[in-house]
Amino acid sequence: MTTPSSQQVAASSMDGNQVFIDVVLVAATVTMGLVAGVFALYSHTIMPGLRRTDDRTFVGAFQAIDRAIINPWFMICFLGTLVLTGLAALLHLGSAHRSALPWLVAAFVLYLITVVITVAINVPLNDAIKAAGDPDRITDLAAVRRNFSEARWVAWNHVRVLLTTTSFVLLVTMLVTRRHK
């Protein structure tokens, strides 16, 4: 029975580390794509559809959609993307693929900006329309919709689409180019 050499043990450890780095990078890419898709869906389907509705339908539907999106699946993707992209960058600090680090940092920063926009702009607007209460009990639905600032919400969501899609493209490009080196 032969025992593995220290070089074989080191190579095996490196392979295991590389698999972990690859898994983190793939997970960051997948979650970024999912989040970008959610924001894009709001931009090209949900908000244009709601824009065409009357005030009561808009307020009620937006409240229902906002309550529904706060679920474990979305929150794991939304917050997990930040953690995974940051972890992927950290794992490339000492990696043989250090050339990927600027792209990972760029993807992380763009997504961090997305999270800040979400928390600072979109969430407060969402919370305000939910705080208006049951649409059946609101006396001035037009005022609630006006105060929601639909155009502002949509404009900042378009920015989130641009940022997350750019981050997604950066991560996909990294995955593809890493394998060709």
N, C-alpha and C positions, 0 to 999 in steps of 0.2 A: 504494500500500500504506500503510495507516494503522497507527500503533503504538498500543498500548493506553495509556490514560491511567494515571496513578499510582493514581487511584481504582479503575479497573477491575482493575489488578494487585492492589491491596489487597483488593478484594472477592473476587477469585478465590482469593487466599491464605486469606481468612477462610472461604470455602466449603470449601476443602481441610481447614482446621483443624477446621471443624464436622463434616465427614464423619469425620475421625479420632476426634473426641470421641464422636460417635454410635456408631462401630464399637466403641470401647472400652466404652462403656456397655452396648451390646447384648451384647457378649462377657461382661462381668461378670454381667449378668442371666442369660444362658444357663447359664454355669458355676455360678452360685449355685443356679439351679433344679435342675441336675443333682446337685449335692452334697446339696441339701435332699432330693431324691428318694431318694438312696442312704441317707441317715440314716433317712428315713421308712420305707423298705423294711425296714431292720433292725427298726424299732419295731413295724411292724404285720404283718410276715410272718416274717422270718428268726428273730428271737429267740423269738417265740411258738412257732414250729415246733420249734426246738431245745429249748425248755423241756419239750416233751412227749416227749423222747427219753430213752433210758437214758444212763448216765454215759459209756460208751464211745463211743456215737454222738455225744453232745454234744461231748466233747473232740476227737474225730477230725474231726467236721464243722466245728467252730469253727476248729480249726487250719487246715484246708484252705481255708475261706472267707477267713481272715485272710491266708494266703499269697497267695491269688488276687487279693485287692483291692489288694495292693501291686504295681501295674502302671502303665505310663506313662499310660494313659488316665485312671485315677483320680487319680494324683498331679498330672498337669497341671491337672485340674479343681480338686482340693483346694487346691493351692498357687496355681494361676493365679487362682482366685477372689479370693484376698487381694490379689494384685498388681493385678489388673484393677480391683477395686473401689477400692483406694487410688489408682490412677492416674486413674480416673474422677473421684474427688474432687479430686485435684490439678489436673486439667484444667479444673475448674469454678471454680477460684480467680479467674481473670480472665475468665471466660466471661460472655456476656450472660445465661446461665441460672444465675447465681450463687445464685438462690433455691433451686436444687436441692442446693446444697452441704450444708445441715444433714441432709438425707435421705441423701445419699451417705455422709457421715461416720457417721451412725447405722448404716447398713447395714454399713459397714466395721468399726466398733467391735463390733457384734454378731457379725460373722463372725470377727473377731480373738479374741473370747471363745471362740467355737466351736473355733478352732484350739488355743487354750491348753487348753481342756477335753480335746480329743482327745489332745494331747501329754502332758498331765499325768495324765490318768485312764485313758482308753480304751486308748491304746497300751501303757502299762505292764501293764495287765491282759492285753491280747492277747499281749504278749511273754512274760508269766509262763506262760500256758497253753501257748504254743508250746515254751517251755523245758522243760516237763515231759517232752517227748519223744514218741516213737511210742506211741500208745495200746495197741498190742499188747505193749509192754514195761513199761507202768506197772502197778505192783502194786496201788495204791489209787486207782482212777479217781474214786471218790466224793470223796476228799480233794482231788484236783486240781480237780474241778468246784467244790467248796466254796470252795477257796482262790481260785478265779477271781473269786468274788463277782459272780455273775450278776445279782443284783438291783441292785447298785451300777452295773455296766456299763449295764444297761438304763435305769436312772433317769437317768444322765448322758447317755445317747443321746437320751432324750426331750427333755432340755434342748437338745441340739444340734439336734433337729428343730424345736423352737420358735424358736430363734435364727436358723437358716438360712431357715426358712419366712418369718419376719418380715422378714429381710433381702431375700429374694426379692420379697415383696410391696412393700416400699419401692422396690426397683429397678424393678419393673414399673409401679408407680404413677407413678414419675418419667418413665419412657418415654412413658407415655400422656399425662400432663399437660404435658410439654414440647412435644408436638406441637400442643397446643391453645392455646398462648400466642402 
